[in-house]
Amino acid sequence: MRRVVITGLGTVNALGLDVASSYPRMLNGENGVSTIDRFDTTGISATIAAQVEWDPQAAGFDVKDLRKLDPFTMWALMASDEALKDAGFSDTKSLPEAERERMGTIVATGIGGITGILEQHDVMKERGARRVSPHFIPRIMPNAVSGQVAIRHGLMGTAFTTSSACASGGHAIGMAWRAIQWDDADVMVTGGAESATTPLSMAGFASAKALSTRNDAPEHASRPFDKDRDGFVMGEGAGIMVLEEYEHAKARGATIYAEVKGYGSTDDAFHITAPKEDGYGPARAMREALRHGGVDPTNVQYINAHGTSTAYNDSIETTAIKRVFEEHARTLAVNSTKSMVGHLLGGATAVELVVTALAIKNGEVHPTRNYTTPDPACDLDYVPGEARELKIENALCNSLGFGGHNVSICIGKV
């Protein structure tokens, strides 16, 4: 089976518009959560989010683009530009067609173009059906994100979007890994993007009592594994990476961040929103990722956890980790990127795997922000306080989503 490595990274998140600006802030444990300032939050119990602060025109998008593209797609385009440049592909469109036929795109989203849906619904109500934009459907359809990335970069291989709530990004990366393993592609641009900080989606998650309502202290709201956690904080942005067949990357002299060794995907088959309390589903996903990679559990040093800051997720994920690693679980460094950038839903795994790859490459893991009060149900090492130097041979990145979906990806040193 062909080996797959990570050769390029890109991100847009609440701490910055690229890896260079956001990753050092993650290592410092900085806060990306603030009071929502884009719309009136009256009547919504949660009024905070980890918002992307950006200027579309400064990012290279003109007025026509704003009519045609939802924010989740624009952020994916920005992150794909960065990831491909980082991988040494400065102008993929100039490559021979035969090479581009071996380059594909699988980019996830959990919700898709909800910004455009709300905007055009208002247009229809106020001005009539004939005034709905002809760009409406191609703007809001979930697969717009993978299609637009493929068009922008001339990537002619397999291209589609995965959508499985908070596990969407993990499924996209797993499918991209398999496309290269199975010799359907040599290079894959993959990850996820989300822009769900809207009145309707915030109201929906708030009604489900999934969101933190620590509105008076947004900097303390996202607190995965902490005893005083009260819900997740909405995040937004994108994470994109370039996966490449190992020999193909070596021949180009590409920088290799890590090898993608295994991928596990399961379902609880239990409840549409609640995880099953025994942690068996995510445990099976982790075991599958390790099995595919031929990695012994005792040779894993780090887990970038799903770690949402919700009561059930954090305790059940802890249970699942202990199921898989038994006594070795006590030696693992387990952290949550969501403590700083919130929960990016379909983009979460992608941003978190970017972070995991950097941790392996640089030998340092970021802290879990706001972990101050231990919870007896969450009794592992969640890297409180400060970043930590750590030699990492192998790591897992977990994602658990509504629908009972569980994904775990194993990456490590080549």
TIVEX-414070 format. One record per residue (C-alpha): residue number from 1; y, z, x. Coordinates in pm, whole numbers, m for minus. Layout:
! residues N
<r nr="NUM" Y="Y" Z="Z" X="X"/>
...
END
This chain:
! residues 414
<r nr="1" Y="0" Z="0" X="0"/>
<r nr="2" Y="344" Z="m94" X="133"/>
<r nr="3" Y="569" Z="188" X="253"/>
<r nr="4" Y="915" Z="236" X="100"/>
<r nr="5" Y="1222" Z="386" X="266"/>
<r nr="6" Y="1579" Z="468" X="165"/>
<r nr="7" Y="1836" Z="270" X="363"/>
<r nr="8" Y="2157" Z="300" X="159"/>
<r nr="9" Y="2331" Z="565" X="m50"/>
<r nr="10" Y="2621" Z="560" X="m296"/>
<r nr="11" Y="2764" Z="796" X="m553"/>
<r nr="12" Y="3050" Z="864" X="m790"/>
<r nr="13" Y="3072" Z="1219" X="m920"/>
<r nr="14" Y="3314" Z="1498" X="m1004"/>
<r nr="15" Y="3353" Z="1594" X="m637"/>
<r nr="16" Y="3440" Z="1246" X="m513"/>
<r nr="17" Y="3414" Z="871" X="m553"/>
<r nr="18" Y="3173" Z="819" X="m264"/>
<r nr="19" Y="2925" Z="999" X="m40"/>
<r nr="20" Y="3179" Z="1062" X="236"/>
<r nr="21" Y="3416" Z="1255" X="8"/>
<r nr="22" Y="3168" Z="1433" X="m219"/>
<r nr="23" Y="2882" Z="1541" X="5"/>
<r nr="24" Y="3085" Z="1769" X="237"/>
<r nr="25" Y="3222" Z="1940" X="m74"/>
<r nr="26" Y="2868" Z="1997" X="m197"/>
<r nr="27" Y="2777" Z="2157" X="134"/>
<r nr="28" Y="3076" Z="2387" X="83"/>
<r nr="29" Y="2957" Z="2477" X="m267"/>
<r nr="30" Y="3279" Z="2354" X="m427"/>
<r nr="31" Y="3349" Z="2333" X="m800"/>
<r nr="32" Y="3374" Z="2007" X="m993"/>
<r nr="33" Y="3404" Z="2157" X="m1342"/>
<r nr="34" Y="3737" Z="2171" X="m1528"/>
<r nr="35" Y="3890" Z="2180" X="m1875"/>
<r nr="36" Y="3851" Z="1845" X="m2054"/>
<r nr="37" Y="4186" Z="1662" X="m2051"/>
<r nr="38" Y="4092" Z="1320" X="m2197"/>
<r nr="39" Y="4071" Z="1401" X="m2564"/>
<r nr="40" Y="4134" Z="1673" X="m2819"/>
<r nr="41" Y="3845" Z="1920" X="m2810"/>
<r nr="42" Y="3950" Z="2109" X="m3124"/>
<r nr="43" Y="3643" Z="2226" X="m3312"/>
<r nr="44" Y="3404" Z="2169" X="m3019"/>
<r nr="45" Y="3265" Z="2495" X="m2883"/>
<r nr="46" Y="3245" Z="2364" X="m2525"/>
<r nr="47" Y="3573" Z="2235" X="m2382"/>
<r nr="48" Y="3477" Z="2193" X="m2015"/>
<r nr="49" Y="3303" Z="1921" X="m1815"/>
<r nr="50" Y="3258" Z="1793" X="m1460"/>
<r nr="51" Y="3489" Z="1493" X="m1497"/>
<r nr="52" Y="3531" Z="1200" X="m1259"/>
<r nr="53" Y="3896" Z="1177" X="m1157"/>
<r nr="54" Y="3966" Z="811" X="m1090"/>
<r nr="55" Y="4195" Z="514" X="m1139"/>
<r nr="56" Y="3998" Z="205" X="m1245"/>
<r nr="57" Y="4257" Z="m35" X="m1104"/>
<r nr="58" Y="4266" Z="147" X="m770"/>
<r nr="59" Y="3886" Z="113" X="m771"/>
<r nr="60" Y="3919" Z="m265" X="m803"/>
<r nr="61" Y="3883" Z="m323" X="m1178"/>
<r nr="62" Y="4145" Z="m527" X="m1364"/>
<r nr="63" Y="4248" Z="m520" X="m1731"/>
<r nr="64" Y="3983" Z="m775" X="m1828"/>
<r nr="65" Y="3713" Z="m562" X="m1667"/>
<r nr="66" Y="3820" Z="m262" X="m1875"/>
<r nr="67" Y="3752" Z="m462" X="m2191"/>
<r nr="68" Y="3411" Z="m578" X="m2072"/>
<r nr="69" Y="3271" Z="m275" X="m1891"/>
<r nr="70" Y="3203" Z="82" X="m1999"/>
<r nr="71" Y="3277" Z="356" X="m1743"/>
<r nr="72" Y="2907" Z="415" X="m1672"/>
<r nr="73" Y="2873" Z="53" X="m1562"/>
<r nr="74" Y="3189" Z="58" X="m1351"/>
<r nr="75" Y="3071" Z="371" X="m1170"/>
<r nr="76" Y="2732" Z="211" X="m1104"/>
<r nr="77" Y="2909" Z="m95" X="m961"/>
<r nr="78" Y="3118" Z="125" X="m732"/>
<r nr="79" Y="2814" Z="319" X="m613"/>
<r nr="80" Y="2607" Z="0" X="m566"/>
<r nr="81" Y="2885" Z="m150" X="m353"/>
<r nr="82" Y="2876" Z="161" X="m138"/>
<r nr="83" Y="2496" Z="181" X="m114"/>
<r nr="84" Y="2450" Z="m185" X="m20"/>
<r nr="85" Y="2725" Z="m167" X="240"/>
<r nr="86" Y="2569" Z="151" X="378"/>
<r nr="87" Y="2235" Z="m30" X="401"/>
<r nr="88" Y="2394" Z="m315" X="597"/>
<r nr="89" Y="2406" Z="m567" X="313"/>
<r nr="90" Y="2776" Z="m648" X="315"/>
<r nr="91" Y="2749" Z="m974" X="119"/>
<r nr="92" Y="2416" Z="m1020" X="m58"/>
<r nr="93" Y="2541" Z="m1324" X="m251"/>
<r nr="94" Y="2557" Z="m1519" X="76"/>
<r nr="95" Y="2189" Z="m1460" X="147"/>
<r nr="96" Y="1943" Z="m1746" X="86"/>
<r nr="97" Y="1814" Z="m1762" X="m267"/>
<r nr="98" Y="1458" Z="m1701" X="m150"/>
<r nr="99" Y="1567" Z="m1363" X="m8"/>
<r nr="100" Y="1763" Z="m1267" X="m320"/>
<r nr="101" Y="1458" Z="m1343" X="m534"/>
<r nr="102" Y="1294" Z="m1051" X="m349"/>
<r nr="103" Y="1582" Z="m813" X="m427"/>
<r nr="104" Y="1583" Z="m634" X="m762"/>
<r nr="105" Y="1780" Z="m388" X="m971"/>
<r nr="106" Y="1655" Z="m95" X="m1179"/>
<r nr="107" Y="1938" Z="133" X="m1289"/>
<r nr="108" Y="1905" Z="401" X="m1557"/>
<r nr="109" Y="2123" Z="550" X="m1825"/>
<r nr="110" Y="2039" Z="816" X="m2081"/>
<r nr="111" Y="2298" Z="735" X="m2347"/>
<r nr="112" Y="2461" Z="407" X="m2245"/>
<r nr="113" Y="2802" Z="283" X="m2356"/>
<r nr="114" Y="2903" Z="556" X="m2598"/>
<r nr="115" Y="3269" Z="522" X="m2492"/>
<r nr="116" Y="3273" Z="161" X="m2613"/>
<r nr="117" Y="3084" Z="247" X="m2932"/>
<r nr="118" Y="3343" Z="505" X="m3034"/>
<r nr="119" Y="3632" Z="278" X="m2940"/>
<r nr="120" Y="3511" Z="m23" X="m3137"/>
<r nr="121" Y="3401" Z="188" X="m3434"/>
<r nr="122" Y="3762" Z="302" X="m3462"/>
<r nr="123" Y="3880" Z="m60" X="m3434"/>
<r nr="124" Y="3651" Z="m164" X="m3719"/>
<r nr="125" Y="3760" Z="123" X="m3944"/>
<r nr="126" Y="4129" Z="75" X="m3879"/>
<r nr="127" Y="4161" Z="m304" X="m3836"/>
<r nr="128" Y="3849" Z="m458" X="m3988"/>
<r nr="129" Y="3527" Z="m621" X="m3869"/>
<r nr="130" Y="3694" Z="m937" X="m3742"/>
<r nr="131" Y="3885" Z="m736" X="m3481"/>
<r nr="132" Y="3573" Z="m591" X="m3317"/>
<r nr="133" Y="3561" Z="m716" X="m2958"/>
<r nr="134" Y="3323" Z="m1001" X="m2870"/>
<r nr="135" Y="3251" Z="m796" X="m2556"/>
<r nr="136" Y="3132" Z="m499" X="m2764"/>
<r nr="137" Y="2754" Z="m550" X="m2746"/>
<r nr="138" Y="2731" Z="m662" X="m2381"/>
<r nr="139" Y="2958" Z="m371" X="m2289"/>
<r nr="140" Y="2764" Z="m92" X="m2458"/>
<r nr="141" Y="2400" Z="m202" X="m2430"/>
<r nr="142" Y="2212" Z="30" X="m2190"/>
<r nr="143" Y="2080" Z="m259" X="m1980"/>
<r nr="144" Y="2437" Z="m375" X="m1911"/>
<r nr="145" Y="2432" Z="m144" X="m1610"/>
<r nr="146" Y="2137" Z="m311" X="m1437"/>
<r nr="147" Y="2248" Z="m659" X="m1544"/>
<r nr="148" Y="2601" Z="m616" X="m1413"/>
<r nr="149" Y="2480" Z="m477" X="m1079"/>
<r nr="150" Y="2242" Z="m771" X="m1042"/>
<r nr="151" Y="2517" Z="m1022" X="m1129"/>
<r nr="152" Y="2773" Z="m864" X="m898"/>
<r nr="153" Y="2539" Z="m880" X="m599"/>
<r nr="154" Y="2334" Z="m1188" X="m683"/>
<r nr="155" Y="2005" Z="m997" X="m699"/>
<r nr="156" Y="1747" Z="m1224" X="m861"/>
<r nr="157" Y="1434" Z="m1008" X="m860"/>
<r nr="158" Y="1310" Z="m776" X="m1133"/>
<r nr="159" Y="1596" Z="m611" X="m1320"/>
<r nr="160" Y="1589" Z="m365" X="m1610"/>
<r nr="161" Y="1710" Z="m27" X="m1730"/>
<r nr="162" Y="1509" Z="288" X="m1794"/>
<r nr="163" Y="1623" Z="532" X="m2061"/>
<r nr="164" Y="1440" Z="863" X="m2096"/>
<r nr="165" Y="1719" Z="1120" X="m2136"/>
<r nr="166" Y="1760" Z="1339" X="m1826"/>
<r nr="167" Y="1454" Z="1183" X="m1661"/>
<r nr="168" Y="1597" Z="828" X="m1680"/>
<r nr="169" Y="1709" Z="811" X="m1318"/>
<r nr="170" Y="1378" Z="945" X="m1193"/>
<r nr="171" Y="1186" Z="682" X="m1387"/>
<r nr="172" Y="1415" Z="407" X="m1253"/>
<r nr="173" Y="1361" Z="514" X="m893"/>
<r nr="174" Y="987" Z="548" X="m949"/>
<r nr="175" Y="966" Z="197" X="m1092"/>
<r nr="176" Y="1172" Z="59" X="m803"/>
<r nr="177" Y="939" Z="231" X="m556"/>
<r nr="178" Y="640" Z="72" X="m727"/>
<r nr="179" Y="803" Z="m274" X="m732"/>
<r nr="180" Y="820" Z="m264" X="m353"/>
<r nr="181" Y="477" Z="m105" X="m313"/>
<r nr="182" Y="319" Z="m375" X="m529"/>
<r nr="183" Y="493" Z="m652" X="m332"/>
<r nr="184" Y="713" Z="m762" X="m622"/>
<r nr="185" Y="1025" Z="m702" X="m410"/>
<r nr="186" Y="1138" Z="m618" X="m58"/>
<r nr="187" Y="1465" Z="m448" X="m155"/>
<r nr="188" Y="1557" Z="m260" X="m473"/>
<r nr="189" Y="1894" Z="m127" X="m585"/>
<r nr="190" Y="1817" Z="170" X="m806"/>
<r nr="191" Y="1953" Z="492" X="m953"/>
<r nr="192" Y="2140" Z="590" X="m1267"/>
<r nr="193" Y="2481" Z="624" X="m1429"/>
<r nr="194" Y="2632" Z="807" X="m1725"/>
<r nr="195" Y="2969" Z="847" X="m1898"/>
<r nr="196" Y="2899" Z="1078" X="m2191"/>
<r nr="197" Y="3207" Z="1299" X="m2177"/>
<r nr="198" Y="3324" Z="1189" X="m2521"/>
<r nr="199" Y="3414" Z="1386" X="m2836"/>
<r nr="200" Y="3097" Z="1279" X="m3019"/>
<r nr="201" Y="2846" Z="1348" X="m2742"/>
<r nr="202" Y="3013" Z="1678" X="m2652"/>
<r nr="203" Y="3005" Z="1780" X="m3019"/>
<r nr="204" Y="2639" Z="1682" X="m3047"/>
<r nr="205" Y="2525" Z="1878" X="m2744"/>
<r nr="206" Y="2746" Z="2170" X="m2847"/>
<r nr="207" Y="2593" Z="2174" X="m3195"/>
<r nr="208" Y="2251" Z="2191" X="m3031"/>
<r nr="209" Y="2381" Z="2495" X="m2838"/>
<r nr="210" Y="2289" Z="2328" X="m2510"/>
<r nr="211" Y="2631" Z="2354" X="m2343"/>
<r nr="212" Y="2798" Z="2640" X="m2160"/>
<r nr="213" Y="3089" Z="2786" X="m2354"/>
<r nr="214" Y="3242" Z="2965" X="m2056"/>
<r nr="215" Y="3562" Z="2775" X="m2132"/>
<r nr="216" Y="3796" Z="3034" X="m1985"/>
<r nr="217" Y="3630" Z="3013" X="m1643"/>
<r nr="218" Y="3505" Z="2657" X="m1586"/>
<r nr="219" Y="3451" Z="2722" X="m1216"/>
<r nr="220" Y="3185" Z="2979" X="m1308"/>
<r nr="221" Y="3024" Z="2791" X="m1599"/>
<r nr="222" Y="2742" Z="2600" X="m1428"/>
<r nr="223" Y="2514" Z="2870" X="m1288"/>
<r nr="224" Y="2154" Z="2750" X="m1257"/>
<r nr="225" Y="1885" Z="3019" X="m1228"/>
<r nr="226" Y="2145" Z="3295" X="m1263"/>
<r nr="227" Y="2073" Z="3568" X="m1518"/>
<r nr="228" Y="2407" Z="3504" X="m1693"/>
<r nr="229" Y="2364" Z="3128" X="m1743"/>
<r nr="230" Y="2454" Z="3011" X="m2093"/>
<r nr="231" Y="2401" Z="2634" X="m2097"/>
<r nr="232" Y="2460" Z="2319" X="m1900"/>
<r nr="233" Y="2794" Z="2158" X="m1818"/>
<r nr="234" Y="2837" Z="1788" X="m1895"/>
<r nr="235" Y="2872" Z="1577" X="m1583"/>
<r nr="236" Y="2935" Z="1207" X="m1530"/>
<r nr="237" Y="2923" Z="942" X="m1261"/>
<r nr="238" Y="2650" Z="753" X="m1081"/>
<r nr="239" Y="2401" Z="770" X="m799"/>
<r nr="240" Y="2268" Z="451" X="m642"/>
<r nr="241" Y="2036" Z="396" X="m349"/>
<r nr="242" Y="1882" Z="104" X="m169"/>
<r nr="243" Y="1504" Z="122" X="m138"/>
<r nr="244" Y="1343" Z="m111" X="112"/>
<r nr="245" Y="1000" Z="m198" X="244"/>
<r nr="246" Y="955" Z="m15" X="573"/>
<r nr="247" Y="880" Z="m312" X="802"/>
<r nr="248" Y="1160" Z="m512" X="638"/>
<r nr="249" Y="1405" Z="m229" X="713"/>
<r nr="250" Y="1280" Z="m190" X="1072"/>
<r nr="251" Y="1316" Z="m562" X="1138"/>
<r nr="252" Y="1682" Z="m546" X="1031"/>
<r nr="253" Y="1748" Z="m235" X="1242"/>
<r nr="254" Y="1854" Z="m49" X="927"/>
<r nr="255" Y="1933" Z="321" X="921"/>
<r nr="256" Y="1651" Z="503" X="742"/>
<r nr="257" Y="1739" Z="824" X="561"/>
<r nr="258" Y="1392" Z="912" X="436"/>
<r nr="259" Y="1066" Z="767" X="310"/>
<r nr="260" Y="982" Z="768" X="m61"/>
<r nr="261" Y="628" Z="902" X="m50"/>
<r nr="262" Y="529" Z="981" X="m407"/>
<r nr="263" Y="626" Z="974" X="m773"/>
<r nr="264" Y="487" Z="1174" X="m1063"/>
<r nr="265" Y="562" Z="1121" X="m1432"/>
<r nr="266" Y="422" Z="1325" X="m1724"/>
<r nr="267" Y="512" Z="1442" X="m2072"/>
<r nr="268" Y="483" Z="1783" X="m2238"/>
<r nr="269" Y="387" Z="1622" X="m2573"/>
<r nr="270" Y="529" Z="1937" X="m2728"/>
<r nr="271" Y="885" Z="1920" X="m2866"/>
<r nr="272" Y="1169" Z="1665" X="m2868"/>
<r nr="273" Y="1419" Z="1898" X="m2698"/>
<r nr="274" Y="1243" Z="2219" X="m2588"/>
<r nr="275" Y="1024" Z="2229" X="m2277"/>
<r nr="276" Y="678" Z="2382" X="m2306"/>
<r nr="277" Y="692" Z="2737" X="m2176"/>
<r nr="278" Y="381" Z="2721" X="m1957"/>
<r nr="279" Y="545" Z="2471" X="m1718"/>
<r nr="280" Y="227" Z="2266" X="m1707"/>
<r nr="281" Y="400" Z="1929" X="m1763"/>
<r nr="282" Y="646" Z="1948" X="m1473"/>
<r nr="283" Y="377" Z="2106" X="m1256"/>
<r nr="284" Y="156" Z="1800" X="m1314"/>
<r nr="285" Y="445" Z="1570" X="m1223"/>
<r nr="286" Y="499" Z="1756" X="m895"/>
<r nr="287" Y="127" Z="1747" X="m815"/>
<r nr="288" Y="118" Z="1372" X="m885"/>
<r nr="289" Y="415" Z="1309" X="m656"/>
<r nr="290" Y="245" Z="1504" X="m378"/>
<r nr="291" Y="m91" Z="1332" X="m440"/>
<r nr="292" Y="61" Z="983" X="m424"/>
<r nr="293" Y="227" Z="1075" X="m97"/>
<r nr="294" Y="m76" Z="1247" X="53"/>
<r nr="295" Y="146" Z="1549" X="112"/>
<r nr="296" Y="m2" Z="1899" X="126"/>
<r nr="297" Y="205" Z="2148" X="m79"/>
<r nr="298" Y="234" Z="2374" X="226"/>
<r nr="299" Y="417" Z="2095" X="409"/>
<r nr="300" Y="707" Z="2090" X="158"/>
<r nr="301" Y="1017" Z="2286" X="258"/>
<r nr="302" Y="1275" Z="2199" X="m9"/>
<r nr="303" Y="1307" Z="2123" X="m379"/>
<r nr="304" Y="1621" Z="1982" X="m536"/>
<r nr="305" Y="1551" Z="2126" X="m881"/>
<r nr="306" Y="1643" Z="1997" X="m1223"/>
<r nr="307" Y="1820" Z="2335" X="m1253"/>
<r nr="308" Y="2034" Z="2275" X="m1560"/>
<r nr="309" Y="2174" Z="2628" X="m1612"/>
<r nr="310" Y="1997" Z="2660" X="m1948"/>
<r nr="311" Y="1782" Z="2961" X="m2025"/>
<r nr="312" Y="1455" Z="2779" X="m2089"/>
<r nr="313" Y="1476" Z="2503" X="m1829"/>
<r nr="314" Y="1541" Z="2725" X="m1530"/>
<r nr="315" Y="1272" Z="2981" X="m1601"/>
<r nr="316" Y="1013" Z="2716" X="m1697"/>
<r nr="317" Y="1089" Z="2505" X="m1390"/>
<r nr="318" Y="1046" Z="2818" X="m1178"/>
<r nr="319" Y="708" Z="2879" X="m1344"/>
<r nr="320" Y="608" Z="2519" X="m1276"/>
<r nr="321" Y="702" Z="2543" X="m908"/>
<r nr="322" Y="492" Z="2858" X="m873"/>
<r nr="323" Y="201" Z="2685" X="m1047"/>
<r nr="324" Y="202" Z="2409" X="m786"/>
<r nr="325" Y="291" Z="2597" X="m469"/>
<r nr="326" Y="148" Z="2944" X="m540"/>
<r nr="327" Y="244" Z="3181" X="m256"/>
<r nr="328" Y="414" Z="2900" X="m62"/>
<r nr="329" Y="673" Z="2885" X="m344"/>
<r nr="330" Y="834" Z="3197" X="m191"/>
<r nr="331" Y="913" Z="3007" X="128"/>
<r nr="332" Y="1075" Z="2705" X="m39"/>
<r nr="333" Y="1450" Z="2644" X="m49"/>
<r nr="334" Y="1525" Z="2553" X="m413"/>
<r nr="335" Y="1877" Z="2448" X="m513"/>
<r nr="336" Y="2064" Z="2277" X="m797"/>
<r nr="337" Y="2329" Z="2010" X="m740"/>
<r nr="338" Y="2426" Z="2052" X="m1108"/>
<r nr="339" Y="2589" Z="2383" X="m1018"/>
<r nr="340" Y="2878" Z="2176" X="m877"/>
<r nr="341" Y="2880" Z="1833" X="m1049"/>
<r nr="342" Y="2732" Z="1926" X="m1385"/>
<r nr="343" Y="2450" Z="1743" X="m1560"/>
<r nr="344" Y="2479" Z="1364" X="m1532"/>
<r nr="345" Y="2196" Z="1309" X="m1784"/>
<r nr="346" Y="2059" Z="962" X="m1698"/>
<r nr="347" Y="2241" Z="968" X="m1365"/>
<r nr="348" Y="2131" Z="1317" X="m1263"/>
<r nr="349" Y="1816" Z="1242" X="m1064"/>
<r nr="350" Y="1986" Z="961" X="m876"/>
<r nr="351" Y="2276" Z="1175" X="m751"/>
<r nr="352" Y="2032" Z="1453" X="m668"/>
<r nr="353" Y="1799" Z="1224" X="m473"/>
<r nr="354" Y="2098" Z="1096" X="m275"/>
<r nr="355" Y="2162" Z="1462" X="m187"/>
<r nr="356" Y="1795" Z="1522" X="m104"/>
<r nr="357" Y="1786" Z="1222" X="131"/>
<r nr="358" Y="2096" Z="1349" X="311"/>
<r nr="359" Y="1940" Z="1695" X="340"/>
<r nr="360" Y="1634" Z="1546" X="511"/>
<r nr="361" Y="1843" Z="1326" X="740"/>
<r nr="362" Y="2091" Z="1600" X="838"/>
<r nr="363" Y="1870" Z="1909" X="825"/>
<r nr="364" Y="2097" Z="2104" X="590"/>
<r nr="365" Y="2077" Z="2201" X="222"/>
<r nr="366" Y="2371" Z="2285" X="m1"/>
<r nr="367" Y="2400" Z="2618" X="m185"/>
<r nr="368" Y="2346" Z="2674" X="m555"/>
<r nr="369" Y="2695" Z="2757" X="m676"/>
<r nr="370" Y="2747" Z="3065" X="m898"/>
<r nr="371" Y="2406" Z="3216" X="m827"/>
<r nr="372" Y="2513" Z="3582" X="m819"/>
<r nr="373" Y="2292" Z="3780" X="m1058"/>
<r nr="374" Y="1915" Z="3748" X="m1010"/>
<r nr="375" Y="1698" Z="3686" X="m1313"/>
<r nr="376" Y="1345" Z="3836" X="m1306"/>
<r nr="377" Y="1221" Z="3512" X="m1464"/>
<r nr="378" Y="1376" Z="3309" X="m1180"/>
<r nr="379" Y="1255" Z="3477" X="m864"/>
<r nr="380" Y="1257" Z="3208" X="m593"/>
<r nr="381" Y="1502" Z="3133" X="m311"/>
<r nr="382" Y="1782" Z="2935" X="m477"/>
<r nr="383" Y="1999" Z="2910" X="m163"/>
<r nr="384" Y="2280" Z="3141" X="m277"/>
<r nr="385" Y="2612" Z="3168" X="m100"/>
<r nr="386" Y="2633" Z="2910" X="175"/>
<r nr="387" Y="2471" Z="2591" X="297"/>
<r nr="388" Y="2166" Z="2643" X="514"/>
<r nr="389" Y="2026" Z="2458" X="812"/>
<r nr="390" Y="1668" Z="2363" X="737"/>
<r nr="391" Y="1419" Z="2136" X="909"/>
<r nr="392" Y="1267" Z="1932" X="626"/>
<r nr="393" Y="950" Z="1729" X="661"/>
<r nr="394" Y="903" Z="1677" X="287"/>
<r nr="395" Y="1102" Z="1753" X="m27"/>
<r nr="396" Y="1074" Z="1712" X="m402"/>
<r nr="397" Y="1344" Z="1613" X="m649"/>
<r nr="398" Y="1268" Z="1710" X="m1010"/>
<r nr="399" Y="1401" Z="1590" X="m1345"/>
<r nr="400" Y="1300" Z="1710" X="m1691"/>
<r nr="401" Y="1434" Z="1545" X="m2006"/>
<r nr="402" Y="1455" Z="1564" X="m2384"/>
<r nr="403" Y="1140" Z="1405" X="m2519"/>
<r nr="404" Y="929" Z="1624" X="m2291"/>
<r nr="405" Y="965" Z="1384" X="m1996"/>
<r nr="406" Y="896" Z="1521" X="m1648"/>
<r nr="407" Y="951" Z="1333" X="m1323"/>
<r nr="408" Y="913" Z="1445" X="m964"/>
<r nr="409" Y="982" Z="1233" X="m657"/>
<r nr="410" Y="857" Z="1322" X="m312"/>
<r nr="411" Y="1054" Z="1201" X="m10"/>
<r nr="412" Y="1031" Z="1299" X="353"/>
<r nr="413" Y="1073" Z="1204" X="714"/>
<r nr="414" Y="929" Z="869" X="817"/>
END
